[in-house]
Amino acid sequence: MIALDATVVNVALPRIQHELHFSATGLAWVLNAYTLTFGGLLLLGGRAGDILGRRRVFVAGIVVFTVASLVGGLATSAGVLVAARAVQGVGAAIAAPGTLALIATSFEPGAPRNRALSIYSAVVGAGASIGLLLGGTLTAWASWRWGLFVNVPVGLAIVLLAPQYIAEPDRRPGRFDLAGALTSTAGMTCLVYGFIRASSHGWHDTGTRLAMVTAAVLLAVFVAIEIRARQPVMPLRLFADRNRCGAYLNMLLLSATMFGMFFFLTQFLQNVLGFGPLRTGAAFLPMTVTMFACVRTVPRLLPRFGAKPLIVTGAVLLTAGMVWLTQLSATSGYRTGVAGPMLLFGLGAGLSFMPLNTIILAGVPAADTGAASGLLQTTQWVGGSLGMSVLVAVFGTARRAASGTAQSIMADGIAGAFTTGAVFMAGALLVTLLAITARRQGQQTEGGRPAIPGAAARTLPTSPPRPARDPPSAPAGSRSGGA
């Protein structure tokens, strides 16, 4: 539900723009308001779960998310919709870290946890593209508002069923790093605002420069706070491992590319090719189906080949897909210009997500599981928001330099944005080749814990230790199978 909401309104953006009177570049805030607060507060959400109880925090986040979805569906102005989307992001940030942390602590290391992570990766990886299909269907058959209303019954079901099927792991005493959470969120918001403003006002605009300088100052303050904090919202020790650091950066670039691709392909299909909402949503099916099929096979490939070969292959496919999309023009057709890159994206993302998740969570102490999973998702959603804002800025610049019909100008701007996306994916490939190592089985790292499997490995890495067993009073079905 949380991944789906990052894109469920994408297909409906032209209708939202007409009904609520958004500007062409301001429309990006319907997506960025959600991803910014989501990504910016994920670190705090992860720490809150560690301190207050992961199930309790998970349920509280779903409540906030559900109420905000209802308000957004009822919005009658652009400001109300953007505000509701921002609050949705807050609820998602509270709930999301608990999902991955509960998986990591509820399933035994090895095959059970790997199966759970593969399902998680499939749902998150394909959730965004499923959101496009669902959003198109609801927009065509009812209204764009139902893309938000659909969360209400799902959210209520989660709130009612979670206490029956999810055990509450032990809490870990601590304190909240509110200063770190606020400065990181404010810094990223200013950075994204600067890029979006540049798309409409140019890079020499005073407001653009002021936003960029403010972002740099706030992010520098954030790093200084994290260095000195006794219990930082982003423990810098998580970056001590070379593999994990490379995986985080890879996930950031992958998300930056994919969210921009979703946003601009939606615009291309509707404004250039003339697709309706339902047909636009269905146009993303090649990627969704391919990704699901690929993710199902990755748990069998990972022990045999190791994480790095899969991530390298995925990055090559994703880079090829982006390069293909740079050739879009007003005369491009769906079959020759869009369907092929989507298939490459489905394969590449399906090969990448689970190995990256595995690398990031390998060897993390139990006390940092929530922070590590929160940071993982932060890189995904902040990367998506930041990447889309960069591509919007490039799109605005390219569109101003283009000439011809409205469709031609739109296509030229989108092709320019995809050129930057191709650079992002080439960077992700380079990071994988240089930063992520393929260690052999038995090589140790991080205090003696087994490293990420390499080409010669046959078993997956040992994951964080399980917390204490479920309390005797836990209801039936609350152990790993029910979770």
Secondary structure, 3 states (H helix, E strand, C coil): CCCHHHCCCCCCHHHHHHHHCCCCCHHHHHHHHHHHHHHHHHHHHHHHHHHHCHHHHHHHHHHHHHHHHHHHHCCCCHHHHHHHHHHHHHHHHHHHHHHHHHHHHHCCCCHHHHHHHHHHHHHHHHHHHHHHHHHHHHHHHCCCCHHHHCHHHHHHHHHHHHHHHCCCCCCCCCCCCHHHHHHHHHHHHHHHHHHHHHHHHCCCCHHHHHHHHHHHHHHHHHHHHHHHCCCCCCCHHHHCCHHHHHHHHHHHHHHHHHHHHHHHHHHHHHHHCCCCHHHHHHHCHHHHHHHHHHHHHHHHHHHHHCHHHHHHHHHHHHHHHHHHHCCCCCCCCHHHHHHHHHHHHHHHHHHHHHHHHHHHHCCCCHHHHHHHHHHHHHHHHHHHHHHHHHHHHHHHHHHHHCCCCHHHHHHHHHHHHHHHHHHHHHHHHHHHHHHCCCECCCCEECCCEECCECCCCCCCCCCCCCCCCCCCCCCCCCCCCCC
